[in-house]
Amino acid sequence: MTIQIGTHVRPPKDMPEAHGEVPVWNAENWYYEDFEIGDRLRSLRRTISEGEAMQFNTMVMDLHPYVADAHFAEKEGVFGRRLVAGAQVFAYGLGLAATNCLNSFSYGYDRLRFIKPVFIGDTIYTIRENLSKEPKYDDMGLVRVSYSVFKGEGEQVLYCEHLMTVKYKQASAEQSQVGRKAGEGDSE
């Protein structure tokens, strides 16, 4: 299956039927079986502005001089200009390519790396790839997806892997051997 954004949705029960039949952008109804290893998608590009960088810094209380003090960053900083906070690059990078799959739930993140600095005014985009999947619970499997964030014309700035639990369409004999329900006794 090639990833089809916004085509696998559940029709809502609280609106006119004709409206419920219209595909919802970025609200997929994929199941574990629908994730094909190697499928990739690329996001739109997005420029990070001065105002939103400071709003993010203030909101999360990250007032480190490299992200919040132009005088310091220009006169004393290693890069000669202000950085965009790594947490903001992470959030934007994932947001650009994240889907709103109705059957998946975030399990955590691995291998988060800030590879290159991102500066105010830089334009970023993300490539997401399905890396692996394995049975996890009686009712859900584990899917590993990578997010590679780039700036400009292809300079990689961030990499991470997102682990998601995803509901099965139908639990097979192999999947039911896992022997527990999601959230029960999980200490990983």
Buried (B, 14 or more C-beta within 10 A) or exposed (E): EEBEEBEBBEEEEEEEEEEBEEEBEEBBBBBBBBBEEEBBBEBEEBEBEEEBBBEBBEEEEBEEBBBBBEEEBEEEBEEEEBBBBBBBBBBBBBEBBBBEBBBBEEBEEEEEEBEBBBBBEBEBBBBBBBBEBEBBBBBBBBBBBBBBBBBEEEEEBBBBBBBBBBBBEEBEEEBEEBEEEBEEEEEE
